[in-house]
Amino acid sequence: MIRLSLTLAALAICNALLAILMPWYIITRLGVGIETDAFFASGALPQLIFLVASFSITQVLVPLLATEDEKNFRRDAWGFFLAVSGFFCLTSAILFLTAPLWVSLIVPGFSEHARQLTITLSRIQLLAMIGNAAVVVLWSLYYARQKYLWTELSSVFANAVSLLFLFWTLSRYGIVAAAWATVLNLGLKVVMLMPALGRWEWPQWNSYAMKEAWRRIKPFLLGQTYAKSDPLIDRFLTSLTTAGNLSLLYIGQQLYSSINLITTKAISTPSVPRLALAAKFGEWSNFRRIYRQRLFWMLGITIAAAVGLFATGEPLLRLMIGHGGITAQNVHTLWWIMVALSGVLIGGAAGQVISGAFYAIGDTRTPTVLFIGTFTVYVPIKILAFLRYGVIGLAVVTSVHLVVNFLLQLAVLERTAVRRAAGETPLSSIQLQASDP
């Protein structure tokens, strides 16, 4: 397991670096301003829908499919893939037609030129949203069978090809090329991950897995849509400030998102099938040991990364992006934004471990309710902090929110695990006793 985690971490690092290179290349070639703000804002609504889908689908499908036999797995895999892809095709068509309306609501502070550019880029990125949804299902299929390497290797290839496409087209076609590079990236991933579906099998729409997945996902849909609306709030607020602030906040969030992606795939994701099996057999002491061990590693890595950023972050950022169209003041502002967002790194990554443990026992309601509760308190505080302290105030409050939410989830999970460990006999022990002569 340690070897697998190290391999996944290495591949995830490659993917994170390739993913970071895309916005890095865009801002160093174009600088931070109207075009980059429009590009990063154009992905806000597709990103919201992707976040809801990824959290809902992955955390529900992986533990659900992990215990299925091969025939049922293949049948339900096709069912989930077709259902999710079809739903997002329909959603994208509606959003394409209504783009002028919702773009104006997301970025009210943009000029008419910036708004029209955002509409154009948003319509292109809706194609990527369909690909994202399909990829989430395909990832879930691989994770459920504890096959993690190809998901990362295929992402490395897709990220590299789309980055080369961006290098070749950005100077020729401008910021529109960046949107098409995103579409290419997701299209390649879908093609390379399709073998997870196996031989064609007619879906059974009323199968246990389909009905149970819907039952588990229902608590997510409205709750997660509300809870994951944070990027929309960020784009709305930063569109009211000086041109470039939206881009700098996005870059800071993207850097931390890449680190969280690495740690989640290397540390949290491989533990979900093991947690699901431990829960299924009533082995709650083992269940608790697994998520505690993963949490220890997650906290150690992210805290060390946050300390390293505070100590050496500005020189590293200057080395990475402090050239081309980026000024020294841009770098300094970005560093302060990332320092203020350090709680996002720690609380966000640690929260993934705890949420994964809840989802492994089929409890999607508890983490959702806790997040919604803290999010409801956090949003007005965030707006007030932004009005008083600007982007830095917004970032600090975001950090505090994720740390507080993580601590609340941990407290509830600990209480749940202790109660179940004290009150239930492992199913494996019962089966062994029943088999004794």
N, C-alpha and C positions, 0 to 999 in steps of 0.2 A: 504493500500500500504506500509506503514511503517512496519507493522508486517510482510508482505511478504518479504520485503527487509532484515529485520533482520534474518528471518528464512533462506533465501537464503544465506545470509552472513555467518551464522553459518555452514550451510552445505558446502559452498564453502571453508570455513576455514578448515573443516575436510578433504576435497578433496585436498586442497593445501598442508596440512601437510603430508598426505599420499603420495602425488606425490613427495614432497621434500625428504621423507624418502628413496625413492628408490636410487637416486644418493648419498644421505648421507651414506646409508649402503654400497654402492659399494666403495666409496672412503675411508671410514673408515676401511673397510676390506682389500682393495687392495692398499690403498695409491693413490697418484696421479702420473701417469707415463704413460708408453707406452700403457698398457691395457686400462686404463680409457680414455686416449686421443683417442684411436681407437674406443672405444664404443661411446663416445660423437660425434666424427666426423662421424661415420657411420650413424647417424640419420640426417645429414645435408641436403642432397637432399630430402629425404622423408619429413623432416620438412618444407623445402621450399614449396613443393607441397601442404602439409597440410595447411600451412599458406595462400597460395593463395586460396585454396578451401574454407577454413573456412571463410575468409573475403568475398570472392565473393559469396558463396552460402548462408551463414547465413544472410548477410546484404541485399541480394536480395530477398530470399524466404520469410523471416519473414513478411515484410510489404506487399508482394504480396499475400501471402496466408491468411493473417489476415482477409481479407474482403470476402473470398470465403464462399459459403454455403457448407453444409456437403458433398453432393454428389460430387461436383466438387473438393472439398478439398481432398477427398479420392482417386479420380481418378488421380489427379495431384501428390498426395503424392507418389503413386506407380510409376508414370512416372519418377519423379525426382530421386527416390531411385534407380530404375533400371538403368537409364541413367548414373548417377554419379558412381554407383558401377561398371558398365560395363566398363566405360571409365578408371577408375583407375586400374581395373584388367589388361586391355590391357597395360596401362602405366607401371605397375609394371613388367609385363613380358618383356617388352623392356629394362627396367632398369636392370633387373636381368641379362640379357644376356650381357649387355654392362657395367656391374659394374667395371671390371678392368680398363676401359678407364676413366670413370668419377671420380672414386675414386682417380686415379693418378693425375687428374687435380685439385681436391679439396685439397688434402694434399700432395703437392710436396715435402715437407720437411721431410716426414716420411721415416724411414728405410724400407727396403724390408719386414722385418718381420711384422712391424707395418702396412704396406700397405696391406699385405695379410690378416691380421686379420681384418682390416677395411672392406675389400671386403666381407669376410665371414659374418660379423655382419650386413653389409648393406643389403645383400641379405635376411637375416632373417627379418630385419626391414621393408622391402618392403611389407611384409604381413600386418604389422601394419598400413602401409600407406593406404591400401585398407579399413581396419577397420575404420581408422580415417575419411576417406571421407564419408563412410556410416553413421558414428555417427554424422557428421556435418549436413547431411540431416535430420536425425531423430531428432536431437536437434531443428532444424528449425521448424519442424512440431509441436513439443510441444510448442515452443516459440510463434508460430503463433496463437495458441489457448490459450495463456497465462497460460499454465500449466508448471510451472517451477520446482516444487518440485521433481518429479520423475527423471528428468534429473540429479539432484544432488544426490539423494538417490542411484540411480543405479551406479553412478560414485564412491560413497563411497564404495559400495560393491565390485565393480570391482577392485578398487585401493587396497582395503584391501586383497582380495584374491591373486592378483598378487604379492603383497608385501610379503605375507606368502610364496608363491611359490619361490620368490627370496631368502628369508631367508633359505629355505630348500635346494635349488639347487646351490647357488653361491659357497659354499665351495666344493661341489662335482664336478661341471662342469665348474667352472670359469666364465669368463666374458660373454661367450656364453649364459649362463643362464639368464643374464640380458636382452639380446635381446629377448629371448623367453618369458620372463615375460611381456615385452611390448606388444607382440603379444597376449598373453593371456588376458591382460587388455582390449585391444580393442575388442577382440572377445566377451568377456562377456558383454561389453557395448552394442554392436550391438544386441545381443540376448535379452537383457532386455528392449531395447528401441523399438524393432520391433512392439509392440502393437500400437504404434502411427500410423502405416499405416492403421489399421482397416481391415475390410473384403476386400478380393481381388477384385480389380476393374481393368479392362483392361485400360491401359493408352491411352490417346488420344494425340498423339505426336504433333499434330498441334493445340492444345487448346490454348486459349488466354494466360493462365498462362505460358505454355511452351515457346511460342513465345516471350512473354514479358520478361520472365526470361532470355532468351538468349540475347535479346536486351540490357537488363540492365547489364548482366554479361560481354558482349563483351568488354566494356571499361576497365574492370578489368584484363582480361586475360594476355595480354602482359605487361600492365602497372604494375599490381600487381606482376607478376613474376619477373619483373625487380626490383621493389621497395622492394620486400621481399627477395631479394638475399643476404641481409646483413649477415645471418648466414654462407653462403658459403664464403663470403669475410673474416669473422672472422676466420673460420676454416683454410682457405688458409694462412692467415697471421700468426696465432698462431702456425701452423704446422712448421713454420720456426724458432721458438724460442725453448727454453729449454723444454724438456719433462715435462708435468704437467701444463704449463701455459694455454694450451687449456682447460684442465679440470677445472682449477680455474675460468677462464672467463665464462665457461659454467655454473658452479655452481652459480656464481653471477647473471648471466642473468636468470637462472632458478628460483632463489629466488624471483627476481622482477617480473618475469612472473607469478609466483603463486599469488603474491599480486595483480597484475593487473587483473588476472583471477577472484579473489574474488570480487574486487571492480566493475569490469565490469558486472559480473553476478548479483550482488546485487543491483547495482545502475543504470547502463546504459541499460542492456538488458531488464528489465521490462518496460522501458519507450518507447521502439521502437514501439510496437503496438499502444500505446496511441498517440505517435507522428504521426504515419501513419494515424490514424483516424482523428486527428486534422487537418492534411494537406488535407485529402480527403474532409472534410467539410469546408475548407477555414477558419478555426478558428486559424489564425496566431498569435494572441496575446496569446492564450492558448498554442500554439505550442512553442512560444518563452519562455513562463513562465516555461513549463515543462523542456526544455533542460537547461535553466539557473539554475533552482533549482537543477537538477542532477549534473551540472557542479560545483556548489558551494560545494556540498557534496563531490564530487570526489577530488577537489583540497584540501579541508580541511583535508581529511583523508590521502591523499598521501604526502602532505607537512609535516604533523605531523609524519608520518612514516619515512620520510627522515631525519627529525631532530632527531628523536629517534635513528635511525641507527648511525648517526654521533656521538651522545653523548655516546651511550652504545653498539654500534655494535660489537667492537672487543671482549669485555668480553663475549657477548652472543654467538658469533661465536666460541670462544674458548670452551664454555660450550657445544655447539651443535656438533661441529666436531673436536675439538682439541684433539683428541685421536686416538688410533689405528694407522693407517698408515699416519696420518696427523701430520706434524711438526708445531711448533710455527711459523716458518717463512711462512709456507703455510697459516696459519690463518691470519697473519698480511697482507700478500699480498692480500688475498681474501677481507679483510676489505677495503683496499684502492681501490680495484677494484669496490666494491659496493658503496663506497662514490663517486667515479668518475662516476658511472652509475646512480646516484640518479635522474638525469634528465630523464632517461628512465622511472622510476617509475612515476614521476609527469606528464611529457609531454605525455607519452604513454597512461596512464589511462585517462587523460583529453581529449586526442585526440580521444579516443574511443567514448566518449559522443558526440563530435562534428560530427564525421564520421557517427555515428548512426542517428543523426538528418538529415544529408544529404541523407542517404540511405532511410529514412522514407518518403521523398518526391520524391523518385525515381531518385535522382541525384547521380549516381555513378561516374560520370565523374570528377566533381570538386575536391573532396578529392584525387582522384587518380592522377589528373594532378598536383595538388599542391605538393603531396608527391614525385612524380617523379621529379619535378623541384628541390626541395630541396635536394633530394637524389643524383641527378646528381652533384650538387655542393659539397655535403658532402663526397662522396666516395674518390675523390683525396685528400681532406684535411685529411680524416681519414688515408689514406695510409701514407701520409707525417708525420702525428702525430705519427703513429706507428713506422715508421723508426727512428724518433727522440727521442720519449719518451717511446716506447714499449707499453705494454698492457694497462698501465694507460692512456697514451695519446689517444689510440684507444677508451677507455671507455669514456673519457671526451668529445671527439668530437661526439660520439654517443648520449650522453646526450643533448648536444647543438642542435643537429639536430632535435631531437624529440620535444624539447621545441619550437624551431623556427617554426616547421611545425604546431604544435598545435595553436600557436598564429596567424599564417596566416589563417588557416582554420576557427578559431573563428571570425576573422575580416570579412571574406567573408560571413560566415553564418549570422552574425549579420546584415550585409547590405542586404542580401537576405530576411531575415525575416522581417526587417523593411519595405522594399519596398513592400512586399506582404501584410503585415498588413495594409499598407496605401492605397493599391489599389484594394483590393478585399473584397466583402461582403460574410460573411460565408454562405455556402450552406444550413446549417440548418435553418438560418433565412429566406432564400428565400423559402424553403419548407413550413415553418410555415405561411408565408405571402400568399402563394398560396393556403393553406388549409382554410384560413379565408373566411367566406361567404360574 
